[in-house]
Amino acid sequence: MGVDDAEALWRWNHDADVMRWMDEGYAETVAQVAKWLEERPPNAYGDVLFGVEAEKTLIGLVRLHGAEPEVGLADMDIYLGEKDFWGRGFGTDTVRAVCLYGFRKMRLRKITLTVAAENVSAQRVYRKVGFVEEGRLRGTFRDAEGRWADKLTMGLFESELTPTS
């Protein structure tokens, strides 16, 4: 991920379809996104960010963060911004690959995430990889219309990771 990717990230962050299930911050300019990419520290154990590429195109981001070696736990975030690549298995492949990276390279014990309770397509991907629903956070997700909804917490141990299908 580099400053050259700022325009794509900015475009995704201003697309209502892409951001539908995301916790949005304040709108940023392309220059602000470029500055964030430029100033972001290099990947380290506690926080790794990877670009997701397909067909020589940046199509999304995936991140493991909040990791501490003493606990062996990290949170995962993912989004695919290029809609032409949706529904083609790239999300599932990316989730599986970053989980393998977390378990094998970072020596994590568990990976967790949160997902909007109404985002059934993302939940399907997570379950396909082996994630298990662990709880419900009531009224913690605000949708684009300003309504509050629930999020689900999901977790995955290495022994639950499903092989590629």
Phi and psi in radians as a Rosetta constraint file:
Dihedral C 1 N 2 CA 2 C 2 CIRCULARHARMONIC -2.460 0.35
Dihedral N 2 CA 2 C 2 N 3 CIRCULARHARMONIC 3.111 0.35
Dihedral C 2 N 3 CA 3 C 3 CIRCULARHARMONIC -0.994 0.35
Dihedral N 3 CA 3 C 3 N 4 CIRCULARHARMONIC -0.528 0.35
Dihedral C 3 N 4 CA 4 C 4 CIRCULARHARMONIC -1.085 0.35
Dihedral N 4 CA 4 C 4 N 5 CIRCULARHARMONIC -0.333 0.35
Dihedral C 4 N 5 CA 5 C 5 CIRCULARHARMONIC -1.556 0.35
Dihedral N 5 CA 5 C 5 N 6 CIRCULARHARMONIC -0.027 0.35
Dihedral C 5 N 6 CA 6 C 6 CIRCULARHARMONIC -1.035 0.35
Dihedral N 6 CA 6 C 6 N 7 CIRCULARHARMONIC -0.728 0.35
Dihedral C 6 N 7 CA 7 C 7 CIRCULARHARMONIC -1.098 0.35
Dihedral N 7 CA 7 C 7 N 8 CIRCULARHARMONIC -0.737 0.35
Dihedral C 7 N 8 CA 8 C 8 CIRCULARHARMONIC -1.114 0.35
Dihedral N 8 CA 8 C 8 N 9 CIRCULARHARMONIC -0.801 0.35
Dihedral C 8 N 9 CA 9 C 9 CIRCULARHARMONIC -1.077 0.35
Dihedral N 9 CA 9 C 9 N 10 CIRCULARHARMONIC -0.746 0.35
Dihedral C 9 N 10 CA 10 C 10 CIRCULARHARMONIC -1.076 0.35
Dihedral N 10 CA 10 C 10 N 11 CIRCULARHARMONIC -0.786 0.35
Dihedral C 10 N 11 CA 11 C 11 CIRCULARHARMONIC -1.055 0.35
Dihedral N 11 CA 11 C 11 N 12 CIRCULARHARMONIC -0.796 0.35
Dihedral C 11 N 12 CA 12 C 12 CIRCULARHARMONIC -1.085 0.35
Dihedral N 12 CA 12 C 12 N 13 CIRCULARHARMONIC -0.735 0.35
Dihedral C 12 N 13 CA 13 C 13 CIRCULARHARMONIC -1.211 0.35
Dihedral N 13 CA 13 C 13 N 14 CIRCULARHARMONIC -0.189 0.35
Dihedral C 13 N 14 CA 14 C 14 CIRCULARHARMONIC -1.957 0.35
Dihedral N 14 CA 14 C 14 N 15 CIRCULARHARMONIC 0.246 0.35
Dihedral C 14 N 15 CA 15 C 15 CIRCULARHARMONIC -1.832 0.35
Dihedral N 15 CA 15 C 15 N 16 CIRCULARHARMONIC 2.036 0.35
Dihedral C 15 N 16 CA 16 C 16 CIRCULARHARMONIC -1.038 0.35
Dihedral N 16 CA 16 C 16 N 17 CIRCULARHARMONIC -0.623 0.35
Dihedral C 16 N 17 CA 17 C 17 CIRCULARHARMONIC -1.154 0.35
Dihedral N 17 CA 17 C 17 N 18 CIRCULARHARMONIC -0.750 0.35
Dihedral C 17 N 18 CA 18 C 18 CIRCULARHARMONIC -1.155 0.35
Dihedral N 18 CA 18 C 18 N 19 CIRCULARHARMONIC -0.734 0.35
Dihedral C 18 N 19 CA 19 C 19 CIRCULARHARMONIC -1.532 0.35
Dihedral N 19 CA 19 C 19 N 20 CIRCULARHARMONIC 0.023 0.35
Dihedral C 19 N 20 CA 20 C 20 CIRCULARHARMONIC -0.879 0.35
Dihedral N 20 CA 20 C 20 N 21 CIRCULARHARMONIC -0.720 0.35
Dihedral C 20 N 21 CA 21 C 21 CIRCULARHARMONIC -1.878 0.35
Dihedral N 21 CA 21 C 21 N 22 CIRCULARHARMONIC 0.256 0.35
Dihedral C 21 N 22 CA 22 C 22 CIRCULARHARMONIC -1.759 0.35
Dihedral N 22 CA 22 C 22 N 23 CIRCULARHARMONIC 2.606 0.35
Dihedral C 22 N 23 CA 23 C 23 CIRCULARHARMONIC -1.392 0.35
Dihedral N 23 CA 23 C 23 N 24 CIRCULARHARMONIC 1.890 0.35
Dihedral C 23 N 24 CA 24 C 24 CIRCULARHARMONIC -1.540 0.35
Dihedral N 24 CA 24 C 24 N 25 CIRCULARHARMONIC 2.506 0.35
Dihedral C 24 N 25 CA 25 C 25 CIRCULARHARMONIC -1.667 0.35
Dihedral N 25 CA 25 C 25 N 26 CIRCULARHARMONIC -2.764 0.35
Dihedral C 25 N 26 CA 26 C 26 CIRCULARHARMONIC -1.389 0.35
Dihedral N 26 CA 26 C 26 N 27 CIRCULARHARMONIC 2.585 0.35
Dihedral C 26 N 27 CA 27 C 27 CIRCULARHARMONIC -1.045 0.35
Dihedral N 27 CA 27 C 27 N 28 CIRCULARHARMONIC 2.442 0.35
Dihedral C 27 N 28 CA 28 C 28 CIRCULARHARMONIC -2.136 0.35
Dihedral N 28 CA 28 C 28 N 29 CIRCULARHARMONIC 2.738 0.35
Dihedral C 28 N 29 CA 29 C 29 CIRCULARHARMONIC -1.452 0.35
Dihedral N 29 CA 29 C 29 N 30 CIRCULARHARMONIC 2.924 0.35
Dihedral C 29 N 30 CA 30 C 30 CIRCULARHARMONIC -1.036 0.35
Dihedral N 30 CA 30 C 30 N 31 CIRCULARHARMONIC -0.681 0.35
Dihedral C 30 N 31 CA 31 C 31 CIRCULARHARMONIC -1.097 0.35
Dihedral N 31 CA 31 C 31 N 32 CIRCULARHARMONIC -0.690 0.35
Dihedral C 31 N 32 CA 32 C 32 CIRCULARHARMONIC -1.167 0.35
Dihedral N 32 CA 32 C 32 N 33 CIRCULARHARMONIC -0.690 0.35
Dihedral C 32 N 33 CA 33 C 33 CIRCULARHARMONIC -1.126 0.35
Dihedral N 33 CA 33 C 33 N 34 CIRCULARHARMONIC -0.753 0.35
Dihedral C 33 N 34 CA 34 C 34 CIRCULARHARMONIC -1.079 0.35
Dihedral N 34 CA 34 C 34 N 35 CIRCULARHARMONIC -0.717 0.35
Dihedral C 34 N 35 CA 35 C 35 CIRCULARHARMONIC -1.101 0.35
Dihedral N 35 CA 35 C 35 N 36 CIRCULARHARMONIC -0.736 0.35
Dihedral C 35 N 36 CA 36 C 36 CIRCULARHARMONIC -1.056 0.35
Dihedral N 36 CA 36 C 36 N 37 CIRCULARHARMONIC -0.781 0.35
Dihedral C 36 N 37 CA 37 C 37 CIRCULARHARMONIC -1.114 0.35
Dihedral N 37 CA 37 C 37 N 38 CIRCULARHARMONIC -0.689 0.35
Dihedral C 37 N 38 CA 38 C 38 CIRCULARHARMONIC -1.209 0.35
Dihedral N 38 CA 38 C 38 N 39 CIRCULARHARMONIC -0.671 0.35
Dihedral C 38 N 39 CA 39 C 39 CIRCULARHARMONIC -1.583 0.35
Dihedral N 39 CA 39 C 39 N 40 CIRCULARHARMONIC -0.189 0.35
Dihedral C 39 N 40 CA 40 C 40 CIRCULARHARMONIC -1.072 0.35
Dihedral N 40 CA 40 C 40 N 41 CIRCULARHARMONIC 2.267 0.35
Dihedral C 40 N 41 CA 41 C 41 CIRCULARHARMONIC -1.093 0.35
Dihedral N 41 CA 41 C 41 N 42 CIRCULARHARMONIC 2.727 0.35
Dihedral C 41 N 42 CA 42 C 42 CIRCULARHARMONIC -1.097 0.35
Dihedral N 42 CA 42 C 42 N 43 CIRCULARHARMONIC 2.749 0.35
Dihedral C 42 N 43 CA 43 C 43 CIRCULARHARMONIC -0.955 0.35
Dihedral N 43 CA 43 C 43 N 44 CIRCULARHARMONIC 2.393 0.35
Dihedral C 43 N 44 CA 44 C 44 CIRCULARHARMONIC -2.520 0.35
Dihedral N 44 CA 44 C 44 N 45 CIRCULARHARMONIC 2.986 0.35
Dihedral C 44 N 45 CA 45 C 45 CIRCULARHARMONIC -0.846 0.35
Dihedral N 45 CA 45 C 45 N 46 CIRCULARHARMONIC -0.805 0.35
Dihedral C 45 N 46 CA 46 C 46 CIRCULARHARMONIC -1.298 0.35
Dihedral N 46 CA 46 C 46 N 47 CIRCULARHARMONIC -0.270 0.35
Dihedral C 46 N 47 CA 47 C 47 CIRCULARHARMONIC -2.768 0.35
Dihedral N 47 CA 47 C 47 N 48 CIRCULARHARMONIC 1.892 0.35
Dihedral C 47 N 48 CA 48 C 48 CIRCULARHARMONIC -2.101 0.35
Dihedral N 48 CA 48 C 48 N 49 CIRCULARHARMONIC 2.388 0.35
Dihedral C 48 N 49 CA 49 C 49 CIRCULARHARMONIC -2.210 0.35
Dihedral N 49 CA 49 C 49 N 50 CIRCULARHARMONIC 2.253 0.35
Dihedral C 49 N 50 CA 50 C 50 CIRCULARHARMONIC -2.189 0.35
Dihedral N 50 CA 50 C 50 N 51 CIRCULARHARMONIC 2.486 0.35
Dihedral C 50 N 51 CA 51 C 51 CIRCULARHARMONIC -1.400 0.35
Dihedral N 51 CA 51 C 51 N 52 CIRCULARHARMONIC 2.533 0.35
Dihedral C 51 N 52 CA 52 C 52 CIRCULARHARMONIC -1.796 0.35
Dihedral N 52 CA 52 C 52 N 53 CIRCULARHARMONIC 2.126 0.35
Dihedral C 52 N 53 CA 53 C 53 CIRCULARHARMONIC -2.065 0.35
Dihedral N 53 CA 53 C 53 N 54 CIRCULARHARMONIC 2.558 0.35
Dihedral C 53 N 54 CA 54 C 54 CIRCULARHARMONIC -2.587 0.35
Dihedral N 54 CA 54 C 54 N 55 CIRCULARHARMONIC 2.386 0.35
Dihedral C 54 N 55 CA 55 C 55 CIRCULARHARMONIC 0.891 0.35
Dihedral N 55 CA 55 C 55 N 56 CIRCULARHARMONIC 0.738 0.35
Dihedral C 55 N 56 CA 56 C 56 CIRCULARHARMONIC 1.085 0.35
Dihedral N 56 CA 56 C 56 N 57 CIRCULARHARMONIC 0.457 0.35
Dihedral C 56 N 57 CA 57 C 57 CIRCULARHARMONIC -2.223 0.35
Dihedral N 57 CA 57 C 57 N 58 CIRCULARHARMONIC 2.356 0.35
Dihedral C 57 N 58 CA 58 C 58 CIRCULARHARMONIC -1.242 0.35
Dihedral N 58 CA 58 C 58 N 59 CIRCULARHARMONIC 2.120 0.35
Dihedral C 58 N 59 CA 59 C 59 CIRCULARHARMONIC -2.058 0.35
Dihedral N 59 CA 59 C 59 N 60 CIRCULARHARMONIC -0.126 0.35
Dihedral C 59 N 60 CA 60 C 60 CIRCULARHARMONIC 3.102 0.35
Dihedral N 60 CA 60 C 60 N 61 CIRCULARHARMONIC -3.003 0.35
Dihedral C 60 N 61 CA 61 C 61 CIRCULARHARMONIC -2.334 0.35
Dihedral N 61 CA 61 C 61 N 62 CIRCULARHARMONIC 2.625 0.35
Dihedral C 61 N 62 CA 62 C 62 CIRCULARHARMONIC -2.469 0.35
Dihedral N 62 CA 62 C 62 N 63 CIRCULARHARMONIC 2.493 0.35
Dihedral C 62 N 63 CA 63 C 63 CIRCULARHARMONIC -2.496 0.35
Dihedral N 63 CA 63 C 63 N 64 CIRCULARHARMONIC 2.409 0.35
Dihedral C 63 N 64 CA 64 C 64 CIRCULARHARMONIC -1.956 0.35
Dihedral N 64 CA 64 C 64 N 65 CIRCULARHARMONIC 2.185 0.35
Dihedral C 64 N 65 CA 65 C 65 CIRCULARHARMONIC -2.504 0.35
Dihedral N 65 CA 65 C 65 N 66 CIRCULARHARMONIC 2.914 0.35
Dihedral C 65 N 66 CA 66 C 66 CIRCULARHARMONIC 1.300 0.35
Dihedral N 66 CA 66 C 66 N 67 CIRCULARHARMONIC 0.267 0.35
Dihedral C 66 N 67 CA 67 C 67 CIRCULARHARMONIC -1.352 0.35
Dihedral N 67 CA 67 C 67 N 68 CIRCULARHARMONIC 2.425 0.35
Dihedral C 67 N 68 CA 68 C 68 CIRCULARHARMONIC -2.305 0.35
Dihedral N 68 CA 68 C 68 N 69 CIRCULARHARMONIC 2.253 0.35
Dihedral C 68 N 69 CA 69 C 69 CIRCULARHARMONIC -1.044 0.35
Dihedral N 69 CA 69 C 69 N 70 CIRCULARHARMONIC -0.548 0.35
Dihedral C 69 N 70 CA 70 C 70 CIRCULARHARMONIC -1.168 0.35
Dihedral N 70 CA 70 C 70 N 71 CIRCULARHARMONIC -0.485 0.35
Dihedral C 70 N 71 CA 71 C 71 CIRCULARHARMONIC -1.808 0.35
Dihedral N 71 CA 71 C 71 N 72 CIRCULARHARMONIC -0.574 0.35
Dihedral C 71 N 72 CA 72 C 72 CIRCULARHARMONIC 1.211 0.35
Dihedral N 72 CA 72 C 72 N 73 CIRCULARHARMONIC 0.606 0.35
Dihedral C 72 N 73 CA 73 C 73 CIRCULARHARMONIC -2.225 0.35
Dihedral N 73 CA 73 C 73 N 74 CIRCULARHARMONIC 2.429 0.35
Dihedral C 73 N 74 CA 74 C 74 CIRCULARHARMONIC -2.477 0.35
Dihedral N 74 CA 74 C 74 N 75 CIRCULARHARMONIC 2.700 0.35
Dihedral C 74 N 75 CA 75 C 75 CIRCULARHARMONIC -1.720 0.35
Dihedral N 75 CA 75 C 75 N 76 CIRCULARHARMONIC 2.516 0.35
Dihedral C 75 N 76 CA 76 C 76 CIRCULARHARMONIC -2.005 0.35
Dihedral N 76 CA 76 C 76 N 77 CIRCULARHARMONIC 2.407 0.35
Dihedral C 76 N 77 CA 77 C 77 CIRCULARHARMONIC -2.234 0.35
Dihedral N 77 CA 77 C 77 N 78 CIRCULARHARMONIC 2.501 0.35
Dihedral C 77 N 78 CA 78 C 78 CIRCULARHARMONIC -2.599 0.35
Dihedral N 78 CA 78 C 78 N 79 CIRCULARHARMONIC 2.528 0.35
Dihedral C 78 N 79 CA 79 C 79 CIRCULARHARMONIC -2.699 0.35
Dihedral N 79 CA 79 C 79 N 80 CIRCULARHARMONIC 2.507 0.35
Dihedral C 79 N 80 CA 80 C 80 CIRCULARHARMONIC -1.878 0.35
Dihedral N 80 CA 80 C 80 N 81 CIRCULARHARMONIC 2.095 0.35
Dihedral C 80 N 81 CA 81 C 81 CIRCULARHARMONIC -1.656 0.35
Dihedral N 81 CA 81 C 81 N 82 CIRCULARHARMONIC -0.396 0.35
Dihedral C 81 N 82 CA 82 C 82 CIRCULARHARMONIC -1.520 0.35
Dihedral N 82 CA 82 C 82 N 83 CIRCULARHARMONIC 1.813 0.35
Dihedral C 82 N 83 CA 83 C 83 CIRCULARHARMONIC -1.113 0.35
Dihedral N 83 CA 83 C 83 N 84 CIRCULARHARMONIC -0.420 0.35
Dihedral C 83 N 84 CA 84 C 84 CIRCULARHARMONIC -1.114 0.35
Dihedral N 84 CA 84 C 84 N 85 CIRCULARHARMONIC -0.302 0.35
Dihedral C 84 N 85 CA 85 C 85 CIRCULARHARMONIC -1.780 0.35
Dihedral N 85 CA 85 C 85 N 86 CIRCULARHARMONIC 0.007 0.35
Dihedral C 85 N 86 CA 86 C 86 CIRCULARHARMONIC -1.218 0.35
Dihedral N 86 CA 86 C 86 N 87 CIRCULARHARMONIC 2.560 0.35
Dihedral C 86 N 87 CA 87 C 87 CIRCULARHARMONIC 1.296 0.35
Dihedral N 87 CA 87 C 87 N 88 CIRCULARHARMONIC 0.261 0.35
Dihedral C 87 N 88 CA 88 C 88 CIRCULARHARMONIC -1.995 0.35
Dihedral N 88 CA 88 C 88 N 89 CIRCULARHARMONIC 0.193 0.35
Dihedral C 88 N 89 CA 89 C 89 CIRCULARHARMONIC 1.587 0.35
Dihedral N 89 CA 89 C 89 N 90 CIRCULARHARMONIC -0.033 0.35
Dihedral C 89 N 90 CA 90 C 90 CIRCULARHARMONIC -1.176 0.35
Dihedral N 90 CA 90 C 90 N 91 CIRCULARHARMONIC -0.605 0.35
Dihedral C 90 N 91 CA 91 C 91 CIRCULARHARMONIC -1.107 0.35
Dihedral N 91 CA 91 C 91 N 92 CIRCULARHARMONIC -0.821 0.35
Dihedral C 91 N 92 CA 92 C 92 CIRCULARHARMONIC -1.080 0.35
Dihedral N 92 CA 92 C 92 N 93 CIRCULARHARMONIC -0.816 0.35
Dihedral C 92 N 93 CA 93 C 93 CIRCULARHARMONIC -1.079 0.35
Dihedral N 93 CA 93 C 93 N 94 CIRCULARHARMONIC -0.697 0.35
Dihedral C 93 N 94 CA 94 C 94 CIRCULARHARMONIC -1.184 0.35
Dihedral N 94 CA 94 C 94 N 95 CIRCULARHARMONIC -0.790 0.35
Dihedral C 94 N 95 CA 95 C 95 CIRCULARHARMONIC -1.049 0.35
Dihedral N 95 CA 95 C 95 N 96 CIRCULARHARMONIC -0.813 0.35
Dihedral C 95 N 96 CA 96 C 96 CIRCULARHARMONIC -1.079 0.35
Dihedral N 96 CA 96 C 96 N 97 CIRCULARHARMONIC -0.776 0.35
Dihedral C 96 N 97 CA 97 C 97 CIRCULARHARMONIC -1.131 0.35
Dihedral N 97 CA 97 C 97 N 98 CIRCULARHARMONIC -0.756 0.35
Dihedral C 97 N 98 CA 98 C 98 CIRCULARHARMONIC -1.244 0.35
Dihedral N 98 CA 98 C 98 N 99 CIRCULARHARMONIC -0.543 0.35
Dihedral C 98 N 99 CA 99 C 99 CIRCULARHARMONIC -1.167 0.35
Dihedral N 99 CA 99 C 99 N 100 CIRCULARHARMONIC -0.746 0.35
Dihedral C 99 N 100 CA 100 C 100 CIRCULARHARMONIC -1.031 0.35
Dihedral N 100 CA 100 C 100 N 101 CIRCULARHARMONIC -0.762 0.35
Dihedral C 100 N 101 CA 101 C 101 CIRCULARHARMONIC -1.039 0.35
Dihedral N 101 CA 101 C 101 N 102 CIRCULARHARMONIC -0.820 0.35
Dihedral C 101 N 102 CA 102 C 102 CIRCULARHARMONIC -1.068 0.35
Dihedral N 102 CA 102 C 102 N 103 CIRCULARHARMONIC -0.774 0.35
Dihedral C 102 N 103 CA 103 C 103 CIRCULARHARMONIC -1.276 0.35
Dihedral N 103 CA 103 C 103 N 104 CIRCULARHARMONIC -0.741 0.35
Dihedral C 103 N 104 CA 104 C 104 CIRCULARHARMONIC -1.543 0.35
Dihedral N 104 CA 104 C 104 N 105 CIRCULARHARMONIC -0.724 0.35
Dihedral C 104 N 105 CA 105 C 105 CIRCULARHARMONIC -1.569 0.35
Dihedral N 105 CA 105 C 105 N 106 CIRCULARHARMONIC -0.701 0.35
Dihedral C 105 N 106 CA 106 C 106 CIRCULARHARMONIC -1.590 0.35
Dihedral N 106 CA 106 C 106 N 107 CIRCULARHARMONIC -0.188 0.35
Dihedral C 106 N 107 CA 107 C 107 CIRCULARHARMONIC 1.036 0.35
Dihedral N 107 CA 107 C 107 N 108 CIRCULARHARMONIC 0.694 0.35
Dihedral C 107 N 108 CA 108 C 108 CIRCULARHARMONIC -1.243 0.35
Dihedral N 108 CA 108 C 108 N 109 CIRCULARHARMONIC 2.668 0.35
Dihedral C 108 N 109 CA 109 C 109 CIRCULARHARMONIC -1.646 0.35
Dihedral N 109 CA 109 C 109 N 110 CIRCULARHARMONIC -0.586 0.35
Dihedral C 109 N 110 CA 110 C 110 CIRCULARHARMONIC -2.674 0.35
Dihedral N 110 CA 110 C 110 N 111 CIRCULARHARMONIC 2.543 0.35
Dihedral C 110 N 111 CA 111 C 111 CIRCULARHARMONIC -2.119 0.35
Dihedral N 111 CA 111 C 111 N 112 CIRCULARHARMONIC 2.334 0.35
Dihedral C 111 N 112 CA 112 C 112 CIRCULARHARMONIC -2.152 0.35
Dihedral N 112 CA 112 C 112 N 113 CIRCULARHARMONIC 2.871 0.35
Dihedral C 112 N 113 CA 113 C 113 CIRCULARHARMONIC -2.753 0.35
Dihedral N 113 CA 113 C 113 N 114 CIRCULARHARMONIC 2.903 0.35
Dihedral C 113 N 114 CA 114 C 114 CIRCULARHARMONIC -2.145 0.35
Dihedral N 114 CA 114 C 114 N 115 CIRCULARHARMONIC 2.619 0.35
Dihedral C 114 N 115 CA 115 C 115 CIRCULARHARMONIC -2.557 0.35
Dihedral N 115 CA 115 C 115 N 116 CIRCULARHARMONIC 2.463 0.35
Dihedral C 115 N 116 CA 116 C 116 CIRCULARHARMONIC -0.995 0.35
Dihedral N 116 CA 116 C 116 N 117 CIRCULARHARMONIC 2.340 0.35
Dihedral C 116 N 117 CA 117 C 117 CIRCULARHARMONIC -1.033 0.35
Dihedral N 117 CA 117 C 117 N 118 CIRCULARHARMONIC -0.492 0.35
Dihedral C 117 N 118 CA 118 C 118 CIRCULARHARMONIC -1.518 0.35
Dihedral N 118 CA 118 C 118 N 119 CIRCULARHARMONIC -0.108 0.35
Dihedral C 118 N 119 CA 119 C 119 CIRCULARHARMONIC -1.519 0.35
Dihedral N 119 CA 119 C 119 N 120 CIRCULARHARMONIC 1.313 0.35
Dihedral C 119 N 120 CA 120 C 120 CIRCULARHARMONIC -1.207 0.35
Dihedral N 120 CA 120 C 120 N 121 CIRCULARHARMONIC -0.508 0.35
Dihedral C 120 N 121 CA 121 C 121 CIRCULARHARMONIC -1.180 0.35
Dihedral N 121 CA 121 C 121 N 122 CIRCULARHARMONIC -0.719 0.35
Dihedral C 121 N 122 CA 122 C 122 CIRCULARHARMONIC -1.162 0.35
Dihedral N 122 CA 122 C 122 N 123 CIRCULARHARMONIC -0.722 0.35
Dihedral C 122 N 123 CA 123 C 123 CIRCULARHARMONIC -1.058 0.35
Dihedral N 123 CA 123 C 123 N 124 CIRCULARHARMONIC -0.664 0.35
Dihedral C 123 N 124 CA 124 C 124 CIRCULARHARMONIC -1.062 0.35
Dihedral N 124 CA 124 C 124 N 125 CIRCULARHARMONIC -0.744 0.35
Dihedral C 124 N 125 CA 125 C 125 CIRCULARHARMONIC -1.087 0.35
Dihedral N 125 CA 125 C 125 N 126 CIRCULARHARMONIC -0.851 0.35
Dihedral C 125 N 126 CA 126 C 126 CIRCULARHARMONIC -1.094 0.35
Dihedral N 126 CA 126 C 126 N 127 CIRCULARHARMONIC -0.742 0.35
Dihedral C 126 N 127 CA 127 C 127 CIRCULARHARMONIC -1.146 0.35
Dihedral N 127 CA 127 C 127 N 128 CIRCULARHARMONIC -0.644 0.35
Dihedral C 127 N 128 CA 128 C 128 CIRCULARHARMONIC -1.059 0.35
Dihedral N 128 CA 128 C 128 N 129 CIRCULARHARMONIC -0.602 0.35
Dihedral C 128 N 129 CA 129 C 129 CIRCULARHARMONIC -1.406 0.35
Dihedral N 129 CA 129 C 129 N 130 CIRCULARHARMONIC -0.352 0.35
Dihedral C 129 N 130 CA 130 C 130 CIRCULARHARMONIC 2.151 0.35
Dihedral N 130 CA 130 C 130 N 131 CIRCULARHARMONIC -0.068 0.35
Dihedral C 130 N 131 CA 131 C 131 CIRCULARHARMONIC -1.071 0.35
Dihedral N 131 CA 131 C 131 N 132 CIRCULARHARMONIC 2.555 0.35
Dihedral C 131 N 132 CA 132 C 132 CIRCULARHARMONIC -2.097 0.35
Dihedral N 132 CA 132 C 132 N 133 CIRCULARHARMONIC 2.370 0.35
Dihedral C 132 N 133 CA 133 C 133 CIRCULARHARMONIC -1.170 0.35
Dihedral N 133 CA 133 C 133 N 134 CIRCULARHARMONIC 2.287 0.35
Dihedral C 133 N 134 CA 134 C 134 CIRCULARHARMONIC -2.041 0.35
Dihedral N 134 CA 134 C 134 N 135 CIRCULARHARMONIC -0.307 0.35
Dihedral C 134 N 135 CA 135 C 135 CIRCULARHARMONIC -3.139 0.35
Dihedral N 135 CA 135 C 135 N 136 CIRCULARHARMONIC 3.096 0.35
Dihedral C 135 N 136 CA 136 C 136 CIRCULARHARMONIC -2.266 0.35
Dihedral N 136 CA 136 C 136 N 137 CIRCULARHARMONIC 2.263 0.35
Dihedral C 136 N 137 CA 137 C 137 CIRCULARHARMONIC -1.802 0.35
Dihedral N 137 CA 137 C 137 N 138 CIRCULARHARMONIC 1.838 0.35
Dihedral C 137 N 138 CA 138 C 138 CIRCULARHARMONIC -1.287 0.35
Dihedral N 138 CA 138 C 138 N 139 CIRCULARHARMONIC 2.324 0.35
Dihedral C 138 N 139 CA 139 C 139 CIRCULARHARMONIC 1.041 0.35
Dihedral N 139 CA 139 C 139 N 140 CIRCULARHARMONIC 0.662 0.35
Dihedral C 139 N 140 CA 140 C 140 CIRCULARHARMONIC -1.947 0.35
Dihedral N 140 CA 140 C 140 N 141 CIRCULARHARMONIC -0.014 0.35
Dihedral C 140 N 141 CA 141 C 141 CIRCULARHARMONIC -2.061 0.35
Dihedral N 141 CA 141 C 141 N 142 CIRCULARHARMONIC 2.233 0.35
Dihedral C 141 N 142 CA 142 C 142 CIRCULARHARMONIC -1.862 0.35
Dihedral N 142 CA 142 C 142 N 143 CIRCULARHARMONIC 2.091 0.35
Dihedral C 142 N 143 CA 143 C 143 CIRCULARHARMONIC -1.418 0.35
Dihedral N 143 CA 143 C 143 N 144 CIRCULARHARMONIC 3.105 0.35
Dihedral C 143 N 144 CA 144 C 144 CIRCULARHARMONIC -1.085 0.35
Dihedral N 144 CA 144 C 144 N 145 CIRCULARHARMONIC -0.446 0.35
Dihedral C 144 N 145 CA 145 C 145 CIRCULARHARMONIC -1.533 0.35
Dihedral N 145 CA 145 C 145 N 146 CIRCULARHARMONIC 0.033 0.35
Dihedral C 145 N 146 CA 146 C 146 CIRCULARHARMONIC 1.526 0.35
Dihedral N 146 CA 146 C 146 N 147 CIRCULARHARMONIC 0.109 0.35
Dihedral C 146 N 147 CA 147 C 147 CIRCULARHARMONIC -1.461 0.35
Dihedral N 147 CA 147 C 147 N 148 CIRCULARHARMONIC 2.502 0.35
Dihedral C 147 N 148 CA 148 C 148 CIRCULARHARMONIC -1.580 0.35
Dihedral N 148 CA 148 C 148 N 149 CIRCULARHARMONIC 2.392 0.35
Dihedral C 148 N 149 CA 149 C 149 CIRCULARHARMONIC -2.442 0.35
Dihedral N 149 CA 149 C 149 N 150 CIRCULARHARMONIC 3.061 0.35
Dihedral C 149 N 150 CA 150 C 150 CIRCULARHARMONIC -1.530 0.35
Dihedral N 150 CA 150 C 150 N 151 CIRCULARHARMONIC 2.755 0.35
Dihedral C 150 N 151 CA 151 C 151 CIRCULARHARMONIC -2.064 0.35
Dihedral N 151 CA 151 C 151 N 152 CIRCULARHARMONIC 2.643 0.35
Dihedral C 151 N 152 CA 152 C 152 CIRCULARHARMONIC -1.810 0.35
Dihedral N 152 CA 152 C 152 N 153 CIRCULARHARMONIC 2.531 0.35
Dihedral C 152 N 153 CA 153 C 153 CIRCULARHARMONIC -1.763 0.35
Dihedral N 153 CA 153 C 153 N 154 CIRCULARHARMONIC 2.419 0.35
Dihedral C 153 N 154 CA 154 C 154 CIRCULARHARMONIC -2.327 0.35
Dihedral N 154 CA 154 C 154 N 155 CIRCULARHARMONIC 2.620 0.35
Dihedral C 154 N 155 CA 155 C 155 CIRCULARHARMONIC -2.437 0.35
Dihedral N 155 CA 155 C 155 N 156 CIRCULARHARMONIC 2.785 0.35
Dihedral C 155 N 156 CA 156 C 156 CIRCULARHARMONIC -2.537 0.35
Dihedral N 156 CA 156 C 156 N 157 CIRCULARHARMONIC 2.209 0.35
Dihedral C 156 N 157 CA 157 C 157 CIRCULARHARMONIC -1.685 0.35
Dihedral N 157 CA 157 C 157 N 158 CIRCULARHARMONIC 2.739 0.35
Dihedral C 157 N 158 CA 158 C 158 CIRCULARHARMONIC -0.996 0.35
Dihedral N 158 CA 158 C 158 N 159 CIRCULARHARMONIC -0.640 0.35
Dihedral C 158 N 159 CA 159 C 159 CIRCULARHARMONIC -1.166 0.35
Dihedral N 159 CA 159 C 159 N 160 CIRCULARHARMONIC -0.286 0.35
Dihedral C 159 N 160 CA 160 C 160 CIRCULARHARMONIC -1.640 0.35
Dihedral N 160 CA 160 C 160 N 161 CIRCULARHARMONIC -0.188 0.35
Dihedral C 160 N 161 CA 161 C 161 CIRCULARHARMONIC -1.112 0.35
Dihedral N 161 CA 161 C 161 N 162 CIRCULARHARMONIC 2.136 0.35
Dihedral C 161 N 162 CA 162 C 162 CIRCULARHARMONIC -1.471 0.35
Dihedral N 162 CA 162 C 162 N 163 CIRCULARHARMONIC 2.561 0.35
Dihedral C 162 N 163 CA 163 C 163 CIRCULARHARMONIC -1.230 0.35
Dihedral N 163 CA 163 C 163 N 164 CIRCULARHARMONIC 2.903 0.35
Dihedral C 163 N 164 CA 164 C 164 CIRCULARHARMONIC -1.074 0.35
Dihedral N 164 CA 164 C 164 N 165 CIRCULARHARMONIC 2.572 0.35
